[in-house]
Amino acid sequence: MRIAHAPSQLERRPRAVAIGTFDGVHLGHRSVVRSAIDSGLEPTVITFDPHPRIAMGNRVDILTTLEHRLELLAEAGVAETLVASFTPELQRLTPDEFIATYLVGTGAEAVAVGPDFRFGQRRSGDRATLERAGLAVLEVEEIEAVSSTAIRDAVRDADLAGAAVMLGRPFELDGVVVTGDQRGGTLGYPTANIAMDPLLVCPRYGIYAGEALGHRAAISIGTNPHYGGTERRIEPFLLDFDGDLYGKRLVVELWERLRDEAVFDSEEALVAQIARDVEATRAATRPV
């Protein structure tokens, strides 16, 4: 997939453009994208960064980094994506100015958007505005009860099966492996300590089963209370993995919550519990 950062970087050609933030690229988003792909025109996405609500000064726990969002759009079959910086200048564009610059200017003939789509200054443009500009507004199959907000709520509550149903895949943590306390290696279970964007949503603290790099993973999310920790740590132990992950990006699927964090009477008791967590991880089932 080709990625552009300005309309001028896209060659003008007949396009079907799917427009949206697409945070999470969930089943509802994929339905919008699929309409653009099925049109027979060049399937193109316009997405925004940062998240418009964040740019407007609101707190939003996002589901995916921009990098992962683009990867998921590419997997969905999008040919080109324009990442539009959600700046004050873009916010001040009237609907007609947005259409002229981002749609007509890139050759768009058809547009796929969600049912509540609004755009332009003060969100004054809608589907009817697009039609009046001579653009075909494609039919999009509405996916009931699926939204980024509902997925965030499910993830926070550790309802990973529910989140996976709406996403069409397991929920994922995404970050870079950094140096941690290195206690896991001394206990026989070396973990990767993930530094994650603080804007990304994270489930409640506990021990989880999942997968990373094709290996099942037992994942600790929390403060390591047994050692008196206070900062949040995300530490997956990749089963049957031998390699150096420091400095590398790691995407971890979360499948199910195994238990709460706990303080143990001894280090031996902690190690015995980790062994049980590993066995539970081996038995875990991917939610979709």
Helices and strands as residue ranges (DSSP letters): E 2-4, G 7-9, E 15-19, H 27-38, E 42-49, H 52-55, H 66-75, E 80-85, H 88-91, H 95-98, I 99-103, G 104-106, E 108-112, G 121-123, H 127-132, E 136-137, H 148-156, H 160-167, E 171-178, H 183-187, E 193-196, E 206-212, E 215-222, G 225-227, E 233-238, E 249-259, H 267-283
